[in-house]
């Protein structure tokens, strides 16, 4: 179940025969995937499906795998540093240097990417202001809420203007207005030709922001296409429904009933 629609364009990411095992456990099983400039890829799957492993390989955090991963034609195993310069990564969980202020942390990130301070400093200030952190620029981050920290991580991930942006649950902890901002940001970055690799369990958000959805389960790709094409092929109305059908979890209402039953006496009423 595959659809790209961009075969005439060179892919920005080409994954061929990607496999990865941890001991006897096969996590990725012969993955083939071509991702093109300007695409917003919704990369979804159950826990343990292989999403995080794929992301870590793309970011150069895991190097011992079988197969080939090319990013803008660069083999990630041969030159991981070159690939890392092209990628912006916003992890679901990350350790910030809490003794630093947002500006100090972002200046550290800018230094690692060897950005010109004359360019990076105004850029980070503008983004902090846009995210409502203007009054917190010089405040130590050990007092920050989860949402405030997530905003700093988002800024750090795009500060060096990467051509590929990998987002792993980027909306975690954000307030409603910030969620709207990030959705619009994803759309505008894609229009500029940047490739967005979006991992999330929030099916309604994936459905709205992605123009192509890749569903992985047990290390293999089960579906690849636009939401509309997956709807047509599966005969399902929502991405949540498609997900449950393809991952064999179509009895979730029964599971919910069993959980409720745990609070009830056998054959009796709720206490």
N, C-alpha and C positions, 0 to 999 in steps of 0.2 A: 504494500500500500504506500506508494511513493509518488511524490510530485515535487518538481523544482521550478520548471517554467523559465529557467535562466541558462539553458545549456549553451547558448551562444556567448556567454560571459565567463571569463575565468573566475573560478571560485576563490574567495579570500581565505577559506579554510577547506582543505581536502583531507578527509580521514579515510584511510584505506586499510581494511583488514585488521582493525584495532581490537586487540584482545589483551586482557589483563587478569591475572589470577593472584590470589593471596593464599599460598599453600595449595590445598586441594579445592578451594572455592573459586570458581570461575565468575568474575565480576563483570567483565565485558567479553562478548563473544562475537568476534569477526564483524565489527561495526564498520560500515561504509557510509560516508556522509559528505556531501558537498554543500558548502554554505557560501552565499554570494553577497557582494556589496549591497548595502542598503536593506538587507533583510532583518526582520525582527523574528528570531527563532524562539518559540516557546518550547523549552526542553523539559518535559514532564515525565513523571513515573512514580511508582510507589517507593517507600523507603527501602533502600537496599537494591534498587533497580540498576544502579551504575551511574547515576547522574553526577554525584560528587567526584567519582573517580574520573569521569570524562573531563570535568571542569579542571581538576588538578593536573591532568595530562596536558590540556590546552594551555594552562598557565605555566607549564614547565616545572611544576612541583613534584611530578612523578615522571621518572625517566626510564624506568625498567618496564617496558611494555613491548608487545609484539605488534607488528604492522607499521604503518607510516602516517605521520601527521605533518602536513605542510601548511604553513601560515604565510600567505603572500609569497608562496614558492620556497620558503625557508623551512628546512627540515628541523623540527623542534628538538630532536635528539642530538643533532649536529651543532646547532647554534641556539641554545635556549635563551641566551641573553638578548640576542637580536629579536627574538619573538616576544620576549617580555616587554621590550620597548614599544611594541605595536599594540599591546593589550592593556586595557584598563580593567581591573578586577575589583568587584565589591563583594566580599564574602558575606555569608549569613552571620557568622560569628567571627569577630576579629578582636584582637587585643590592641586597644589604643594605649599610648603612653600617657596615662592619666595625669601625670605631674606636669604635662605640657598644656599650653593653651591651644585652641584650634589653629591659630596662626603659626605657632611654633611647630606643631605637628605637620601642617601643610608645607611649611618651609623645609622641613626635613624630607618630605616626599619629593618636593621640587628639586632638592639637591641630589637625591638618588637618581632622578631622571635627567639630571644635568640641565635643568631649565635656567634660562636667563632670569635673574631676580627682577629685572626691569619689566619683564613680561609676566612672570608668575605671580608676583606680589599683588598687582592690581586685579589679576584674574581671580585669585583666591578671595580677596576682599569683596569683590562684586558677587561672587557665588555665596559667600557667607551672608551677605546682606539679603540676597534673593531668597535664601532659606530661612530668614528670620533670625539669624544668629549674629547680627551686627553688634548687639550689645554684649555679646559673649566672646568676642574675638580674643580678649586678653584674660579670659577666665579659665582657671584650671579645670580640666575635663573630669576630674574625680567627682565633681558635683553635678555632672550632666545626666539627664535622663537617657533611656535607651534610644528614644527618638532623636534627641540632639546628637548623640554619638553616631547614629546611622546617617544623619545628614553630613557630618564631617567625613565619614567613610565614603559616601557618594561623591563628595567633592574631590577627595583624594583619588578616587578611581578614574575621574575624567580630567584631572588637572593638567595632565600632559597631552591632552587632545588626541587620544588614541584612535586608531581606525577600527579597532574591535573592542567592544565593551562587554564583559561577562558579568552578569548580575545574578547573584544567588540570594533569593528572597530579599530584594532591595527595599521592599515596603515595610519590613519588620519594624514595628514600634513607631511608625510615622503617623502623624495626625492626618485628618481627612484632607485638609488643604494641601499638605505636603505630598500626599498620595496623588492628588490631581496634578501637581507640578511635575512630579516624576513621570507620570504617564505622558504628559505633553512633551516633556524633555525627550523621552524615548522616541516619540513620533518625529520630533524635529531633527534629532540626531540621525535617524534613519533616512530622512529626506536629504540630509547632507551627504549621504552615501556611506555612513558608518554602519557597521554590522553589530547587531545587538543579540547576544546569546543570553536568554532570559530563563532562569530556573526558578520555579515556584510551585507550591502546592495550592495556591489560590487560583482555582480553575476559572472563576469569573474574570479575574484580571488577565490571565494568560489569553483567554478567549478574546478580550478586547484589544490588547496591545500587540498581539502577534499576527504577522501575515503568513506565517508558516509554523506549524506545530509538529514537533517530533516527540513521539511517545515511546519510551523505552521501558522494558520490563525484563527482569532476570538476565540483564546484559545484552538483550537483542532489541532492535527497533521493530516495533509492532505497527506503527503508523507514521506517515510523513506526508503532510500536505496542508493546504489552507483549512481553516475551520469549516468553511462552506463545503469543501470537497469531502472532508471527513464526515460531516453531517449527512451528506448524500449517500456515501458509501455505507455508513453504519445505520442510517435510518433513525438517528437519535437527535433530539432537539438541543441538548446542551453539551458542552465539553465535559462536564462532570459525568453525564450519562455515558458518553463515549468512553471516557476513562474507566468507568466501572465495568463496562462490557468487555473491553479489551484486556483488562487486568484481572478478570475473573472474580470481581468483588460485587457482583450484581445482587447479592443477598444482604446488602447493608442494612435494610430495614429489619431483617430478621435478627441481625447482630444487635441492633439498637434495642429490639424487644428483649433479647436475652440479657442485655445489660440492665434494663429496667427490672427484669425478673429477679435479678440478684438482690433487689431491695424488698422483695415480697416473700412471704412465707409460702412454702409449698402448698399450692391450692388455696391460699388465703389472701386476705386483703393487705394492702400496704399499711405498715405500722408507722 
